[in-house]
Each structure stands twice: as structure tokens, then as C-alpha cells.
Amino acid sequence: MSQSLKVGVIGVGGIAGTHFPGWQASPHAEVIALSDPAAPVLERIAREQQVTLTYDNPADLIANPDIDVVDICTPNMYHAPLAIAALQAGKHVLCEKPLAPTPADIDAMIAARDASGKMLMTAQHFRFENETQALKKEIEAGVLGDIYHARSWMLRRNGFILRPGFIYKKNSGGGPCIDIGVHILDLTLWMMGHPKPVAVSGVTQDRLSKLPGAFAAWSGEAVPRDMDVEEFAAAFVRFDNGASLILEVSWLLHHKTTGEDMQMWLYGTKGGLHWPQPELLTTNYETKRFLNTQYSPVKSGLEPHAAECVAFADAIVNSAPSPVPAEESRDVMAILDGLYQSVERGGEFRLA
Ligand SMILES: NC(=O)c1ccc[n+]([C@@H]2O[C@H](COP(=O)([O-])OP(=O)(O)OC[C@H]3O[C@@H](n4cnc5c(N)ncnc54)[C@H](O)[C@@H]3O)[C@@H](O)[C@H]2O)c1
């Protein structure tokens, strides 16, 4: 099983740096090529990673017959066209989140995957933390019973990136919904066992980013007047099994947190679960006592962005299913698209 998959990374900016250690850690993969239109970045990363094959045009990397795996780390709007081209060229594709900014784009990616018979995986790294893996196993063993409600949020008091790939809809597809909502929503749906979303009612706000003096704390820069994505969103989601979810996401909110407040609460017929300080809440009906069990943190192993690359290569060589199937990312995006549709129409939006 010592197959060596040749990997080409497209887009070598911020997030690509978290993937390289994963490709190095995998016994089945090695990075042989990089592509980025920004020449200074491409040269620097190629030097640091000791990769000699570089392309300013990603189409040339995709056309290289030696490459088995394409790792897409570009801004969101390029995910679908690059992934489809790579699948059509017979490559396996690992693609950063969001898989694509719209459900229609993801449908096209799924069609290309099915026509090629290659693997497509979304880089949802939170699933690859040791702790979330352990909790998923507990839930599958039935500790919560039927999960009928969830509350999830990912809230920043002031934390966002002012690059076009984040703050203009044509480049990103949306604001915190698309940037960070996909993380907490993917994690929550995964823990819930992926019930089918059927309806979404949502709101968005862009009030603080429009105030004079609005700034992004990470860079200290002023928010451009023409930023056209939301800064906050909330949604109520219904599922086909009767379960529900309340979701809140924000880049900019008067919320008490030093960096980011990311939480998930799951409520089931046998117990409740709080993440990220994992705690199981149950009731003994005979003694009428409540029981709160703190899970010990499961530390060790690879950093989760790296672990997802290792899992992807393992799945290919073992002919296993995609560790994060595109269909699951499509549900995530259908909910976020439904949220935007609900805002536009001013009422609940039916997905099915
Ligand atoms: N999983 C996570 O925690 C996480 C965190 C940050 C970003 N991301 C995702 O990673 C992706 C990239 O974000 P980033 O923060 O690394 O952005 P970035 O701007 O730091 O890097 C993107 C790189 O892609 C290059 N690029 C742009 N267009 C390209 C094209 N057509 N072909 C090839 N390269 C191109 C840019 O020159 C840049 O070097 C986004 O989809 C983002 O949502 C994921």
C-alpha cells in the first residue's frame, strides 16, 4: 500500500501553508507542483517547500499527466471551475471550504466527480480534530439518543479579512455565512447524522460595517465602503426528521469574546452535548438526578488541517469513500443559500 500520489497545490496563500505538513506526513503523497498567479508568493513557497515545478497558470498544472491529486486552496470563486477541470483531467480533488459558493456549483462538481470516478473531498478540518472524532463516535454509539435540536454559533467581536475574496459577493459568494458559517454548520450537521434540511428562515445584518470608523481588528484597516456582504446572520433550520437548528454567525458583533466564540449544543432524547469543552448532560430518571460528564480532551496527533490531507490520501489508496463527501457540503450550502433566499423574500424558504 505504498502508493505515492503526486500532489499539485493550486493557490499557495495562507491556508495552503496548513496543508503542506499533511502531505509531508502522509506515507502516500508528495507535493510535486505548485500554481499561483502571484509570482513572488509562488517563488517563496516553492523555495520553502523545495518544489521545483511551478505554474503561474493552474490549467498547466492540471494538464500535467504526472499529477494524481489537485489540492485547491484558491479564493472561493475559483473552486468549482478548477475542481471540475481537474476531475475532467482525471485527478482526485481536495478543495478548501466552502466547496463552492452555491449549491448549483456543487451539483456541477458532483456531476464531474461521477463522470470521472475520482474522489472529491471538502477540506472541513474541524472534523479531523481528535476531540470531534471521539465525540462523533460517542454519538454514533447512541449517547444522545435521537438528536432533535441543535444550537450553533461562530461569533467574532471584530475579526475578518478585508481581501476581495472575503468581502465582495462576486469573489466570495457571501460574508461570515460562507467564510465561517460553513465550518460550524458542517460540524453540526455531521454530529446530527446529516438529516435532510427542508426549510430555512434567516436574517442578515450589515449595520456595524457601515458605521463611520468601522475597521477590521486583525489588520487595523478601515472597512471599504463598498463591502457588499453581510457581517452577521442568524437562521432557523427545519429538517426532514423533525429536528431543528438555530445558527448564528458573525464577523462583527458586540459579543463578549477575545477572538472567536465557536460553540455547538446538541439536544437528544437521551442526553445533551456541549462542544468545544465537551460535556455530556444526562438525567437519571430513577434517582431524579442530573449527571454532567466532562470528556477529557483527546490531545495528540496531527494538526487538523494536516490530518485532513492524510485522511484524503488514505481514502484514495484504500478505495474508501470520501472522508467529507460533496453531497454533505451541498446540504451545508443549500442551507446558507436558503438563508439568503429567505432574507430576499422575507419569509421561510423551502428547500424541499
Ligand atoms: N479551513 C480553514 O480554516 C480556512 C482558513 C482560511 C481560508 N480557507 C479557505 O481557503 C481558501 C483560500 O483562502 P486563503 O486565506 O488561503 O486566501 P489567500 O488570499 O491567502 O490565498 C489564496 C491564494 O490563491 C491565489 N490565487 C488566486 N486566484 C487564483 C487562481 N485562479 N489560480 C491559482 N491561484 C490563485 C492567490 O494569489 C493567493 O496566493 C478560501 O477558499 C478560504 O475559504 C480555509
Ligand as a Chemical Component Dictionary entry (heavy atoms), coordinates in Angstrom:
data_LIG
# 
_chem_comp.id                   LIG 
_chem_comp.type                 NON-POLYMER 
_chem_comp.pdbx_formal_charge   0 
_chem_comp.three_letter_code    LIG 
# 
loop_
_chem_comp_atom.comp_id 
_chem_comp_atom.atom_id 
_chem_comp_atom.alt_atom_id 
_chem_comp_atom.type_symbol 
_chem_comp_atom.charge 
_chem_comp_atom.model_Cartn_x 
_chem_comp_atom.model_Cartn_y 
_chem_comp_atom.model_Cartn_z 
_chem_comp_atom.pdbx_ordinal 
LIG N1  N1  N 0  -10.140 25.713 6.516   1  
LIG C1  C1  C 0  -9.821  26.872 7.050   2  
LIG O1  O1  O 0  -9.679  27.024 8.253   3  
LIG C2  C2  C 0  -9.595  28.043 6.125   4  
LIG C3  C3  C 0  -8.990  29.208 6.623   5  
LIG C4  C4  C 0  -8.729  30.242 5.728   6  
LIG C5  C5  C 0  -9.109  30.135 4.406   7  
LIG N2  N2  N 1  -9.728  28.997 3.961   8  
LIG C6  C6  C 0  -10.156 28.869 2.568   9  
LIG O2  O2  O 0  -9.000  28.754 1.752   10 
LIG C7  C7  C 0  -9.205  29.434 0.513   11 
LIG C8  C8  C 0  -8.060  30.417 0.320   12 
LIG O3  O3  O 0  -8.032  31.305 1.408   13 
LIG P1  P1  P 0  -6.654  31.938 1.913   14 
LIG O4  O4  O 0  -6.941  32.554 3.238   15 
LIG O5  O5  O -1 -5.550  30.978 1.773   16 
LIG O6  O6  O 0  -6.503  33.094 0.823   17 
LIG P2  P2  P 0  -5.160  33.796 0.351   18 
LIG O7  O7  O 0  -5.598  35.034 -0.338  19 
LIG O8  O8  O 0  -4.183  33.893 1.478   20 
LIG O9  O9  O 0  -4.528  32.763 -0.713  21 
LIG C9  C9  C 0  -5.149  32.461 -1.920  22 
LIG C10 C10 C 0  -4.057  32.284 -2.968  23 
LIG O10 O10 O 0  -4.696  31.869 -4.182  24 
LIG C11 C11 C 0  -4.072  32.557 -5.248  25 
LIG N3  N3  N 0  -4.991  32.608 -6.378  26 
LIG C12 C12 C 0  -5.964  33.496 -6.644  27 
LIG N4  N4  N 0  -6.593  33.144 -7.775  28 
LIG C13 C13 C 0  -6.010  32.017 -8.232  29 
LIG C14 C14 C 0  -6.216  31.192 -9.358  30 
LIG N5  N5  N 0  -7.175  31.448 -10.244 31 
LIG N6  N6  N 0  -5.415  30.131 -9.517  32 
LIG C15 C15 C 0  -4.450  29.847 -8.629  33 
LIG N7  N7  N 0  -4.201  30.599 -7.529  34 
LIG C16 C16 C 0  -4.981  31.681 -7.341  35 
LIG C17 C17 C 0  -3.730  33.926 -4.691  36 
LIG O11 O11 O 0  -2.697  34.560 -5.440  37 
LIG C18 C18 C 0  -3.290  33.563 -3.262  38 
LIG O12 O12 O 0  -1.891  33.326 -3.199  39 
LIG C19 C19 C 0  -10.580 30.075 0.594   40 
LIG O13 O13 O 0  -11.497 29.277 -0.077  41 
LIG C20 C20 C 0  -10.892 30.097 2.079   42 
LIG O14 O14 O 0  -12.289 29.981 2.356   43 
LIG C21 C21 C 0  -9.942  27.947 4.798   44 
# 
loop_
_chem_comp_bond.comp_id 
_chem_comp_bond.atom_id_1 
_chem_comp_bond.atom_id_2 
_chem_comp_bond.value_order 
_chem_comp_bond.pdbx_ordinal 
LIG N1  C1  SING 1  
LIG C1  O1  DOUB 2  
LIG C1  C2  SING 3  
LIG C2  C3  SING 4  
LIG C2  C21 DOUB 5  
LIG C3  C4  DOUB 6  
LIG C4  C5  SING 7  
LIG C5  N2  DOUB 8  
LIG N2  C6  SING 9  
LIG N2  C21 SING 10 
LIG C6  O2  SING 11 
LIG C6  C20 SING 12 
LIG O2  C7  SING 13 
LIG C7  C8  SING 14 
LIG C7  C19 SING 15 
LIG C8  O3  SING 16 
LIG O3  P1  SING 17 
LIG P1  O4  DOUB 18 
LIG P1  O5  SING 19 
LIG P1  O6  SING 20 
LIG O6  P2  SING 21 
LIG P2  O7  DOUB 22 
LIG P2  O8  SING 23 
LIG P2  O9  SING 24 
LIG O9  C9  SING 25 
LIG C9  C10 SING 26 
LIG C10 O10 SING 27 
LIG C10 C18 SING 28 
LIG O10 C11 SING 29 
LIG C11 N3  SING 30 
LIG C11 C17 SING 31 
LIG N3  C12 SING 32 
LIG N3  C16 SING 33 
LIG C12 N4  DOUB 34 
LIG N4  C13 SING 35 
LIG C13 C14 SING 36 
LIG C13 C16 DOUB 37 
LIG C14 N5  SING 38 
LIG C14 N6  DOUB 39 
LIG N6  C15 SING 40 
LIG C15 N7  DOUB 41 
LIG N7  C16 SING 42 
LIG C17 O11 SING 43 
LIG C17 C18 SING 44 
LIG C18 O12 SING 45 
LIG C19 O13 SING 46 
LIG C19 C20 SING 47 
LIG C20 O14 SING 48 
# 
